[in-house]
């Protein structure tokens, strides 16, 4: 019981420590996600035995990866956390659902991610701070999928709920993109003008530059290519020909020229765009090239009236390169997740093995302890019984000695004296059955009541007297008839046999080996003329010994 209590207490203490670490990591997650993830990495998830701790661990792990924009391929167990918190904790329910949506996005299930975010955004009684995070995630994923009309209500709601000015501008810009993808260019242009004015009034040069570039693209989408060219020229005048988006501006020039039917100007501007992109983006120009190659193919078709296979191959190869890079990154993330899961499983198996060993050892120790306690209690009980027997016998003998002389014959024949002798003989037999040193010492004390035993376990004179009293003078008759033939040891063996002692018990009381007892019994048979198959005691009791 003590071992089990200690085990449960130790386990509870360990789980309490894990809970403290997880709580601390949760507090750090918003301000320092790297530190929070480092604390989580130091925990072996296989040691978390409680569902609440497992849910909290996987929730925080996924939330940390989301905060750091890291791969979430290995966060498949976030569904455990989401299932656990559903209906229990609205904040963690929504956040774990948001993390699960990002996991779906990472594994290629973008429709499933959007469906989950739509479900979360429809929940009621969710704190604004939590709902805002969910809406941001929904709008970002929707924009990455070039959603239009389905994204508009989410972007509007996000703009209404944002309290930080920068966040409101971002939400406004995402709404602009939603209008653009929905084909509502007038609404998108209206928002672009608002954003440009806001950036100009707050002297946000970079933001103003970005919004003006967006407006130029929207003017092209709206069929107002001349206004778009004029705005691009104004941007070049303010930002210079070497600005960080020069390739995109020349590219927009080329599109406007192509829309106006000026293929030559389109080709010249596209060549300028390609040249600037090579300098600005260097090796990281795959995204730009995916657009440039398409426009080059269109221009070439306009010039020649035919489609070249090289252009199609170039477009296809660029897409394949991008796809392969994404897949390679995904596979590497999956391998890393599998390695982490294998390590966790190995640690779990090792932990379970240690637990089993500890439990087996504890069980064996418990059995040994219980057995030892039982043996000790049994021995103490026997010691008390033996002491009580000694006291009772001593009292009987004292009463016998204190009796008047004239009553000696009457007392010696009384039932009380006979009972005392039977008890004393029973104690001798008990010692013979269990010949421990303690029992032997007890027998010596009892036997020395009448006198010295001469080193023997019993006072044989007293034993012979008991046999005479209990068995109608058996020893006296035996000694008178066969005393000249039998030795003292042989007489001792015979009287103990009469009293019902076994060969082994006789060997203990007489201090001889069992082999010696068998030899002496054979000698007695020859001396007394006992037939081979007849019992010695039965033979003696059946014949008159007077």
C-alpha positions as CSV (number, residue, x, y, z in Angstrom):
1,X,0.0,0.0,0.0
2,X,2.9,2.4,0.9
3,X,4.6,1.7,-2.5
4,X,1.3,2.3,-4.4
5,X,0.6,5.5,-2.5
6,X,4.2,6.7,-3.2
7,X,3.8,5.9,-6.9
8,X,0.5,7.7,-7.2
9,X,1.9,10.7,-5.3
10,X,5.0,10.8,-7.4
11,X,3.0,10.6,-10.6
12,X,0.6,13.4,-9.5
13,X,3.6,15.5,-8.6
14,X,5.2,14.9,-12.0
15,X,1.9,15.8,-13.8
16,X,1.6,18.9,-11.7
17,X,5.1,20.0,-12.7
18,X,4.3,19.4,-16.4
19,X,1.1,21.5,-16.0
20,X,3.2,24.4,-14.5
21,X,5.6,24.2,-17.5
22,X,2.7,24.2,-20.0
23,X,1.0,27.2,-18.3
24,X,4.3,29.1,-18.4
25,X,4.7,28.3,-22.1
26,X,1.2,29.5,-22.8
27,X,1.9,32.8,-21.1
28,X,5.1,33.3,-23.2
29,X,3.5,32.2,-26.5
30,X,2.1,35.7,-27.4
31,X,5.3,37.7,-26.5
32,X,8.0,35.1,-27.1
33,X,6.9,32.1,-29.1
34,X,10.5,30.9,-29.6
35,X,11.0,30.6,-25.9
36,X,7.7,28.9,-25.5
37,X,8.5,26.4,-28.2
38,X,11.9,25.7,-26.5
39,X,10.1,24.9,-23.3
40,X,7.7,22.5,-25.2
41,X,10.6,20.8,-27.0
42,X,12.1,19.9,-23.6
43,X,8.9,17.8,-22.8
44,X,8.5,14.2,-23.9
45,X,4.8,14.0,-24.9
46,X,4.7,10.3,-24.1
47,X,5.1,11.1,-20.4
48,X,1.9,13.2,-20.4
49,X,-0.6,10.7,-18.9
50,X,-3.5,13.0,-18.5
51,X,-5.8,14.0,-21.5
52,X,-5.8,17.6,-20.4
53,X,-2.0,17.8,-20.5
54,X,-1.8,16.1,-23.9
55,X,-4.4,18.5,-25.3
56,X,-2.6,21.5,-23.9
57,X,0.8,20.3,-25.2
58,X,-0.4,19.7,-28.8
59,X,-2.5,22.9,-28.8
60,X,0.5,25.1,-27.7
61,X,2.9,23.3,-30.1
62,X,0.7,23.9,-33.1
63,X,-0.1,27.5,-32.0
64,X,3.6,28.2,-31.7
65,X,4.3,26.9,-35.2
66,X,1.5,29.1,-36.5
67,X,2.8,32.1,-34.7
68,X,6.3,31.6,-36.1
69,X,4.9,30.7,-39.6
70,X,6.7,27.4,-39.4
71,X,5.9,24.1,-41.1
72,X,2.9,22.4,-39.5
73,X,3.2,19.0,-41.2
74,X,4.0,17.4,-37.9
75,X,1.1,18.9,-36.0
76,X,-1.5,16.2,-36.9
77,X,-2.3,15.6,-33.2
78,X,-3.8,19.1,-33.0
79,X,-7.1,17.3,-33.6
80,X,-6.8,15.7,-30.2
81,X,-6.6,19.2,-28.6
82,X,-9.5,20.4,-30.6
83,X,-11.7,17.5,-29.7
84,X,-10.8,17.8,-26.0
85,X,-11.6,21.6,-25.8
86,X,-14.8,21.5,-27.9
87,X,-17.6,22.6,-25.6
88,X,-15.3,23.0,-22.6
89,X,-13.2,26.1,-23.2
90,X,-14.4,28.5,-25.9
91,X,-11.1,30.3,-26.2
92,X,-9.0,27.2,-26.7
93,X,-11.7,25.6,-28.7
94,X,-11.6,28.4,-31.3
95,X,-7.8,28.8,-31.2
96,X,-7.2,25.0,-31.5
97,X,-9.7,25.0,-34.4
98,X,-7.8,27.8,-36.1
99,X,-4.5,25.9,-35.6
100,X,-6.1,22.8,-37.1
101,X,-7.3,24.8,-40.1
102,X,-3.7,25.9,-40.7
103,X,-2.6,22.3,-40.4
104,X,-5.1,21.4,-43.1
105,X,-3.7,24.1,-45.3
106,X,-0.2,22.8,-44.8
107,X,-1.1,19.3,-45.9
108,X,-2.9,20.6,-49.0
109,X,-6.5,20.5,-47.8
110,X,-7.2,24.2,-48.3
111,X,-11.0,23.8,-48.8
112,X,-11.2,21.9,-45.5
113,X,-9.2,24.7,-43.8
114,X,-11.6,27.3,-45.2
115,X,-14.6,25.3,-44.2
116,X,-13.3,25.0,-40.6
117,X,-12.6,28.7,-40.4
118,X,-16.1,29.5,-41.7
119,X,-17.5,27.3,-39.0
120,X,-15.4,28.9,-36.3
121,X,-16.3,32.5,-37.4
122,X,-20.0,31.7,-37.1
123,X,-19.7,30.8,-33.4
124,X,-21.3,33.1,-30.8
125,X,-20.2,34.3,-27.4
126,X,-16.6,34.3,-28.6
127,X,-14.3,37.1,-27.2
128,X,-13.5,39.7,-29.8
129,X,-9.7,39.2,-29.3
130,X,-10.1,35.5,-30.3
131,X,-12.6,36.1,-33.1
132,X,-10.3,38.7,-34.7
133,X,-7.5,36.2,-34.9
134,X,-9.8,33.7,-36.6
135,X,-11.1,36.2,-39.1
136,X,-7.5,37.3,-40.0
137,X,-6.6,33.7,-40.7
138,X,-9.8,33.2,-42.7
139,X,-9.1,36.3,-44.8
140,X,-5.5,35.5,-45.4
141,X,-6.2,31.9,-46.6
142,X,-9.1,33.2,-48.7
143,X,-6.8,35.8,-50.4
144,X,-4.2,33.1,-51.0
145,X,-6.9,31.2,-52.9
146,X,-7.9,34.3,-54.8
147,X,-11.4,34.2,-53.3
148,X,-13.6,37.1,-54.3
149,X,-17.2,37.4,-53.3
150,X,-17.0,34.8,-50.4
151,X,-14.2,36.7,-48.9
152,X,-15.9,40.1,-48.8
153,X,-18.1,39.7,-45.7
154,X,-15.2,38.3,-43.7
155,X,-13.0,41.2,-44.7
156,X,-15.7,43.7,-43.8
157,X,-16.3,42.1,-40.4
158,X,-12.6,42.0,-39.7
159,X,-12.2,45.7,-40.6
160,X,-15.1,46.5,-38.1
161,X,-13.6,44.5,-35.3
162,X,-9.9,45.6,-35.6
163,X,-8.9,48.2,-33.0
164,X,-5.3,48.8,-34.0
165,X,-4.9,51.4,-36.8
166,X,-2.4,49.4,-38.7
167,X,-4.5,46.2,-38.5
168,X,-7.5,48.2,-39.8
169,X,-5.5,49.3,-42.8
170,X,-4.4,45.7,-43.5
171,X,-8.1,44.6,-43.2
172,X,-9.1,47.4,-45.6
173,X,-6.4,46.3,-48.1
174,X,-7.6,42.7,-47.9
175,X,-11.2,43.9,-48.6
176,X,-9.8,45.7,-51.6
177,X,-8.3,42.4,-52.9
178,X,-11.6,40.7,-52.3
179,X,-13.4,43.2,-54.4
180,X,-10.7,42.9,-57.1
181,X,-11.0,39.1,-57.2
182,X,-14.8,39.4,-57.3
183,X,-14.6,41.7,-60.4
184,X,-16.0,44.7,-58.5
185,X,-13.2,47.0,-59.7
186,X,-15.1,50.3,-58.9
187,X,-15.4,49.3,-55.2
188,X,-11.7,48.3,-55.2
189,X,-10.7,51.6,-56.8
190,X,-12.7,53.5,-54.2
191,X,-10.8,51.7,-51.4
192,X,-7.5,52.2,-53.1
193,X,-8.1,56.0,-53.2
194,X,-9.0,55.9,-49.5
195,X,-5.8,54.0,-48.7
196,X,-3.6,56.3,-50.8
197,X,-5.0,59.4,-49.1
198,X,-4.6,57.8,-45.6
199,X,-1.0,56.9,-46.3
200,X,-0.2,60.3,-47.7
201,X,-1.7,62.1,-44.7
202,X,0.3,59.9,-42.3
203,X,3.4,60.2,-44.5
204,X,3.7,56.4,-45.1
205,X,5.8,56.6,-48.2
206,X,6.2,52.8,-48.7
207,X,2.5,52.2,-48.1
208,X,1.5,55.0,-50.4
209,X,3.8,53.5,-53.1
210,X,2.2,50.0,-52.6
211,X,-1.3,51.4,-52.8
212,X,-0.6,53.5,-55.9
213,X,0.8,50.4,-57.6
214,X,-2.3,48.5,-56.7
215,X,-4.4,51.3,-58.1
216,X,-2.5,51.2,-61.4
217,X,-3.3,47.5,-61.7
218,X,-7.0,48.1,-60.9
219,X,-7.2,50.8,-63.6
220,X,-5.9,48.3,-66.1
221,X,-8.5,45.7,-64.9
222,X,-11.2,48.4,-65.3
223,X,-10.1,49.1,-68.9
224,X,-8.6,52.5,-68.1
225,X,-5.1,51.7,-69.4
226,X,-4.2,55.4,-70.2
227,X,-4.9,56.4,-66.6
228,X,-2.9,53.4,-65.5
229,X,0.1,54.5,-67.6
230,X,-0.2,58.0,-66.3
231,X,-0.2,56.8,-62.7
232,X,2.9,54.5,-63.4
233,X,4.8,57.5,-64.9
234,X,3.9,59.5,-61.8
235,X,5.3,56.7,-59.6
236,X,8.5,56.6,-61.6
237,X,8.9,60.4,-61.2
238,X,8.5,60.3,-57.4
239,X,10.3,57.0,-56.7
240,X,13.0,57.0,-59.5
241,X,13.7,54.4,-62.2
242,X,15.6,52.1,-59.7
243,X,12.8,51.7,-57.2
244,X,12.2,48.2,-55.7
245,X,9.1,47.5,-57.9
246,X,10.5,48.9,-61.2
247,X,10.1,45.4,-62.9
248,X,6.5,45.3,-61.9
249,X,5.9,48.8,-63.2
250,X,7.4,48.0,-66.5
251,X,5.4,44.8,-66.6
252,X,2.2,46.8,-66.1
253,X,3.3,49.1,-68.9
254,X,3.6,46.1,-71.1
255,X,0.1,44.8,-70.2
256,X,-1.4,48.3,-70.9
257,X,0.4,48.4,-74.3
258,X,-0.7,44.9,-75.2
259,X,-4.3,45.8,-74.3
260,X,-4.1,48.9,-76.6
261,X,-2.8,46.7,-79.4
262,X,0.8,48.1,-79.4
263,X,2.7,44.9,-79.4
264,X,6.1,46.5,-80.1
265,X,5.8,48.8,-77.0
266,X,4.6,45.8,-75.0
267,X,7.7,43.8,-76.1
268,X,10.1,46.7,-75.2
269,X,8.6,47.2,-71.8
270,X,8.5,43.5,-71.0
271,X,12.2,43.3,-72.0
272,X,12.9,46.2,-69.6
273,X,10.9,44.4,-66.9
274,X,12.9,41.2,-67.4
275,X,16.2,43.0,-67.3
276,X,15.3,44.9,-64.1
277,X,13.9,41.7,-62.5
278,X,17.2,39.9,-63.1
279,X,19.1,42.6,-61.2
280,X,16.5,43.1,-58.4
281,X,15.5,39.5,-57.7
282,X,18.5,37.6,-59.0
283,X,18.0,33.9,-58.2
284,X,14.7,34.5,-56.5
285,X,12.7,35.4,-59.6
286,X,10.6,32.2,-60.2
287,X,7.4,33.9,-59.2
288,X,8.0,36.9,-61.5
289,X,9.1,34.6,-64.4
290,X,5.8,32.6,-64.2
291,X,4.1,35.8,-65.3
292,X,6.7,37.0,-67.6
293,X,6.9,33.8,-69.6
294,X,3.1,33.9,-70.1
295,X,3.2,37.5,-71.4
296,X,6.2,36.7,-73.7
297,X,4.1,33.8,-75.2
298,X,1.2,36.2,-75.8
299,X,3.4,38.8,-77.4
300,X,5.1,36.2,-79.6
301,X,1.7,34.9,-80.7
302,X,0.6,38.5,-81.5
303,X,3.7,38.9,-83.6
304,X,3.8,35.6,-85.4
305,X,0.2,34.3,-85.2
306,X,1.5,31.0,-83.9
307,X,2.1,29.3,-80.5
308,X,5.7,27.9,-80.0
309,X,6.2,24.8,-78.0
310,X,9.2,26.4,-76.3
311,X,7.0,29.0,-74.6
312,X,4.6,26.3,-73.4
313,X,7.5,24.2,-72.1
314,X,9.0,27.2,-70.4
315,X,5.7,28.0,-68.6
316,X,5.2,24.3,-67.7
317,X,8.8,24.0,-66.4
318,X,8.5,27.1,-64.2
319,X,5.3,25.7,-62.7
320,X,6.9,22.3,-62.2
321,X,10.0,23.9,-60.5
322,X,7.7,25.8,-58.1
323,X,5.6,22.7,-57.5
324,X,8.7,20.5,-56.9
325,X,10.1,23.0,-54.4
326,X,6.9,23.0,-52.5
327,X,6.7,19.2,-52.5
328,X,10.3,18.9,-51.5
329,X,9.7,21.3,-48.6
330,X,6.6,19.3,-47.6
331,X,8.4,16.0,-47.8
332,X,11.2,17.2,-45.7
333,X,8.7,18.5,-43.1
334,X,6.9,15.2,-43.2
335,X,10.2,13.3,-42.7
336,X,11.1,15.6,-39.8
337,X,7.7,15.0,-38.2
338,X,8.0,11.2,-38.7
339,X,11.5,11.3,-37.0
340,X,10.0,13.3,-34.2
341,X,7.1,10.8,-33.8
342,X,9.4,7.8,-33.9
343,X,11.6,9.4,-31.2
344,X,8.5,10.0,-29.2
345,X,7.3,6.4,-29.6
346,X,10.7,5.1,-28.7
347,X,10.8,7.2,-25.6
348,X,7.3,6.1,-24.7
349,X,8.1,2.4,-25.1
350,X,11.2,2.9,-22.9
351,X,9.2,4.8,-20.3
352,X,6.5,2.1,-20.3
353,X,9.2,-0.6,-20.0
354,X,10.6,1.2,-17.0
355,X,7.2,1.6,-15.5
356,X,6.5,-2.1,-15.8
357,X,9.8,-3.0,-14.2
358,X,9.1,-0.6,-11.4
359,X,5.6,-2.0,-10.9
360,X,6.9,-5.6,-10.9
361,X,9.7,-4.7,-8.4
362,X,7.1,-2.9,-6.2
363,X,4.7,-5.8,-6.3
364,X,7.5,-8.3,-5.4
365,X,8.6,-6.0,-2.6
366,X,5.0,-5.7,-1.4
367,X,4.6,-9.5,-1.4
368,X,7.9,-9.9,0.5
369,X,6.9,-7.3,3.1
370,X,3.5,-8.8,3.6
371,X,5.0,-12.2,3.9
372,X,7.6,-11.1,6.4
373,X,5.0,-9.3,8.5
374,X,2.8,-12.4,8.5
375,X,5.7,-14.7,9.5
376,X,6.7,-12.3,12.3
377,X,3.2,-12.0,13.6
378,X,2.8,-15.8,13.5
379,X,6.0,-16.4,15.4
380,X,5.0,-13.8,18.0
381,X,1.7,-15.5,18.4
382,X,3.3,-18.9,18.9
383,X,5.8,-17.4,21.4
384,X,2.9,-16.0,23.4
385,X,1.1,-19.4,23.3
386,X,4.3,-21.2,24.4
387,X,4.8,-18.7,27.3
388,X,1.2,-19.2,28.3
389,X,1.7,-23.0,28.3
390,X,4.8,-22.8,30.4
391,X,3.1,-20.5,32.9
392,X,0.1,-22.9,33.1
393,X,2.3,-25.9,33.6
394,X,4.4,-24.1,36.2
395,X,1.2,-23.2,38.1
396,X,0.0,-26.8,38.0
397,X,3.3,-28.2,39.2
398,X,3.5,-25.5,42.0
399,X,0.0,-26.5,43.1
400,X,0.9,-30.1,43.0
401,X,4.0,-29.5,45.2
402,X,2.1,-27.3,47.6
403,X,-0.6,-30.0,48.3
404,X,-0.6,-31.7,51.7
405,X,1.3,-35.0,51.8
406,X,-1.8,-36.9,52.9
407,X,-3.5,-35.9,49.7
408,X,-0.5,-36.9,47.4
409,X,-2.0,-40.2,46.3
410,X,-5.4,-38.6,45.7
411,X,-3.8,-35.6,43.7
412,X,-1.5,-37.9,41.7
413,X,-4.6,-39.9,40.6
414,X,-6.7,-36.8,40.0
415,X,-7.8,-35.6,36.5
416,X,-6.0,-32.3,37.0
417,X,-2.6,-34.0,37.3
418,X,-3.4,-36.2,34.3
419,X,-4.3,-33.1,32.3
420,X,-1.1,-31.4,33.2
421,X,0.9,-34.4,32.1
422,X,-0.9,-34.6,28.8
423,X,-0.2,-30.9,28.2
424,X,3.4,-31.4,29.0
425,X,3.6,-34.4,26.7
426,X,1.8,-32.3,24.0
427,X,4.5,-29.6,24.3
428,X,7.2,-32.1,23.9
429,X,5.5,-33.3,20.7
430,X,5.1,-29.8,19.5
431,X,8.8,-29.1,19.9
432,X,9.6,-32.3,18.1
433,X,7.4,-31.2,15.2
434,X,9.0,-27.8,15.0
435,X,12.5,-28.1,16.4
436,X,13.6,-24.5,16.4
437,X,16.2,-23.3,18.8
438,X,13.5,-21.2,20.6
439,X,11.3,-24.2,21.0
440,X,14.1,-26.3,22.2
441,X,15.0,-23.7,24.9
442,X,11.4,-23.6,26.0
443,X,11.3,-27.4,26.4
444,X,14.5,-27.3,28.5
445,X,12.8,-24.8,30.8
446,X,9.7,-27.0,31.2
447,X,11.8,-30.1,31.8
448,X,14.0,-28.4,34.4
449,X,11.0,-27.7,36.6
450,X,11.4,-31.0,38.4
451,X,15.2,-31.0,38.2
452,X,18.3,-31.0,36.0
453,X,18.1,-32.6,32.5
454,X,21.7,-33.4,32.2
455,X,22.0,-31.6,28.8
456,X,19.0,-33.5,27.4
457,X,16.0,-31.7,26.0
458,X,13.7,-33.5,28.6
459,X,14.0,-34.9,32.1
460,X,13.7,-38.6,31.1
461,X,12.8,-39.6,34.7
462,X,9.8,-37.3,34.5
463,X,8.9,-38.6,31.0
464,X,9.0,-42.2,32.2
465,X,6.8,-41.2,35.2
466,X,4.3,-39.5,32.8
467,X,4.1,-42.6,30.6
468,X,3.5,-44.8,33.6
469,X,0.6,-42.5,34.8
470,X,-0.9,-42.0,31.3
471,X,-0.5,-45.6,30.0
472,X,-1.2,-47.8,33.1
473,X,2.4,-48.2,34.3
474,X,3.7,-49.1,30.8
475,X,7.3,-48.0,31.4
476,X,7.6,-49.7,34.8
477,X,6.4,-53.0,33.3
478,X,8.7,-52.7,30.3
479,X,11.7,-51.9,32.4
480,X,11.0,-54.8,34.9
481,X,10.6,-57.4,32.1
482,X,13.2,-56.2,29.5
483,X,15.4,-53.8,31.5
484,X,18.3,-56.2,31.4
485,X,18.0,-56.6,27.6
486,X,17.2,-53.0,26.4
487,X,19.5,-50.0,26.6
488,X,18.3,-46.7,28.0
489,X,18.1,-45.2,24.4
490,X,16.0,-48.1,23.3
491,X,13.7,-47.6,26.3
492,X,13.4,-43.9,25.4
493,X,12.4,-44.8,21.8
494,X,9.8,-47.3,22.9
495,X,8.0,-45.0,25.4
496,X,8.0,-42.2,22.8
497,X,6.5,-44.6,20.2
498,X,3.8,-45.5,22.8
499,X,3.0,-41.8,23.2
500,X,2.5,-41.5,19.3
501,X,5.8,-39.8,18.3
502,X,7.0,-40.3,14.7
503,X,10.5,-41.5,13.9
504,X,11.6,-37.9,13.0
505,X,10.1,-36.5,16.2
506,X,11.9,-39.3,18.2
507,X,15.2,-38.3,16.6
508,X,14.7,-34.7,17.7
509,X,13.8,-35.5,21.3
510,X,16.5,-38.2,21.8
511,X,19.2,-36.2,19.9
512,X,19.8,-39.0,17.3
513,X,19.6,-39.2,13.6
514,X,16.6,-40.9,11.9
515,X,19.0,-43.6,10.5
516,X,20.1,-44.4,14.1
517,X,16.5,-44.6,15.2
518,X,15.7,-47.1,12.5
519,X,18.8,-49.2,13.5
520,X,17.7,-49.1,17.1
521,X,14.1,-50.2,16.2
522,X,15.5,-53.2,14.4
523,X,17.6,-54.0,17.4
524,X,14.5,-53.8,19.6
525,X,12.6,-56.1,17.3
526,X,15.3,-58.8,17.7
527,X,15.7,-58.4,21.4
528,X,11.9,-58.6,22.1
529,X,11.2,-61.2,19.4
530,X,8.7,-58.9,17.5
531,X,7.7,-60.4,14.2
532,X,8.9,-58.5,11.1
533,X,5.4,-57.2,10.0
534,X,4.0,-56.5,13.4
535,X,4.1,-53.1,15.1
536,X,6.4,-52.9,18.2
537,X,3.9,-50.9,20.3
538,X,1.0,-53.1,19.4
539,X,3.1,-56.2,20.2
540,X,4.0,-54.9,23.7
541,X,0.5,-53.7,24.5
542,X,-1.1,-57.0,23.5
543,X,1.2,-59.1,25.7
544,X,1.0,-59.1,29.5
545,X,4.2,-57.6,30.9
546,X,3.9,-58.7,34.5
